[in-house]
Amino acid sequence: MTTFDNASGAGINTLAVHAGQAYEPLTGAVVPPVHFATTYAQDGIGGLRSGYEYSRGGNPTRDALQEQLAALEGGRHAFSFASGLAAEDALIRALLAPGEHIVLGNDAYGGTYRLISRVLGGWGVGHTVVDMADLDTVARAVAAQKTRFVWVETPSNPMMKVTDIAGLAGVAHAAGALLVVDNTFASPYLQNPLALGADVVVHSTTKYIGGPSDVVGGAVVPNDDELAGRTGFVQFAAGAVSSPMDAFLTTRGLKTLGVRMDRHSANGQAVAEWLAGRDEVEAVFYPGLPDHPGHGLAARQMRSFGGMVSVSFKGGAPAARKVAESTKVFALAESLGGIESLVNYPSEMTHASVKGTELAVPENLLRLSVGIEDARDLIADLEQALAQL
Ligand SMILES: *Cc1c(COP(=O)(O)O)cnc(C)c1O
């Protein structure tokens, strides 16, 4: 059985099912076994049978996931971690030294901001927060410091701003910095930042990649061998690796990414269009709507527009809170990207850690993670929730 990598010319859905997923040679099992062993017997000192020695350093189940992730992002390497934030922490520690600087989008994920400002800030890494849509401002912020990373999420969380990845790569590279893209919201099915000039992609695989909301994980996908070597060293030396069971569940989710994302996008579009026609709604933030400021750019750099929809209400915070507490199909919960629809009140939930900072989000905003249920049931649920206002 041949496997496929991204040099094979295979399409993304074939890669999702087959990359790194060779049939088990002894029995032909089509699902590779999960390797729980922590250590590997050696034939004499240094006599490793297949390169595996100790499971923190290397594990076949984790390797299978890493190959699959690299193939889907079009990267040469991938490293899988115990969470998205563990992946980000390892990447930053691998490539930055105290005294160096990160220029970060002004609506970055709250946990990323907390990691960079409160954990890595204490270690000596500086940060500046800017509007990534304004490339001149980004260029000035990059030049003002010893900037090593420009760090962007597109579409961003929760304001759904779309940033020009190729343009931003040009700005970062002109100043000798690297462009890091957090591709969690789009997933590798909708957007491949490395192909647009980014140097490293990071993921919270907890979200769309994992799929059914049952495994926490993260990934770093670099193209360059030297960046990969340094990231791999921190993965091994600091040890925030994914467990074999987590790697297996993530691989299983990733195999169905394409079919899930097609449905998430179709449902996201239907929900966004319905909300845009409602009197209670102040604004809908979804790049699939023609009047979204990033619509044209998203149409160029994404395959489709995904399942994340944010919405603000004319009735302010009380209206947003009432709707969040009235839905029945949309569960009120943190996280996103799962097959089940979720509603989140960012200013008190996912983004509570940025309250009162330059990243604070509007208090009349809800973020919907539109799942793969039937669109008419999702819309009926929102209709009965809006009727409570
Ligand atoms: C959830 C999330 C993270 C953090 O990932 P964890 O798996 O929760 O550690 C980072 N970036 C984005 C965009 C996220 O949504």
The ligand as a Tripos MOL2 file, in Angstrom:
@<TRIPOS>MOLECULE
LIG
   15    15     1     0     0
SMALL
NO_CHARGES

@<TRIPOS>ATOM
      1 C1         -8.5750   27.5790   20.5710 C.3       1 LIG1
      2 C2         -7.6180   28.4310   19.8390 C.ar      1 LIG1
      3 C3         -6.2580   28.4640   20.2000 C.ar      1 LIG1
      4 C4         -5.7140   27.7090   21.4060 C.3       1 LIG1
      5 O1         -5.7990   26.3450   21.2510 O.3       1 LIG1
      6 P1         -6.0220   25.2880   22.4740 P.3       1 LIG1
      7 O2         -6.0940   23.9850   21.7560 O.co2     1 LIG1
      8 O3         -7.2880   25.6780   23.1610 O.co2     1 LIG1
      9 O4         -4.8320   25.4050   23.3570 O.co2     1 LIG1
     10 C5         -5.4110   29.2310   19.4290 C.ar      1 LIG1
     11 N1         -5.8630   29.9560   18.3830 N.ar      1 LIG1
     12 C6         -7.1590   29.9650   18.0250 C.ar      1 LIG1
     13 C7         -7.5910   30.7770   16.8560 C.3       1 LIG1
     14 C8         -8.0800   29.2050   18.7420 C.ar      1 LIG1
     15 O5         -9.3620   29.2430   18.3810 O.3       1 LIG1
@<TRIPOS>BOND
     1     1     2 1
     2     2     3 ar
     3     2    14 ar
     4     3     4 1
     5     3    10 ar
     6     4     5 1
     7     5     6 1
     8     6     7 2
     9     6     8 1
    10     6     9 1
    11    10    11 ar
    12    11    12 ar
    13    12    13 1
    14    12    14 ar
    15    14    15 1
@<TRIPOS>SUBSTRUCTURE
     1 LIG1         1 GROUP 0 **** ****
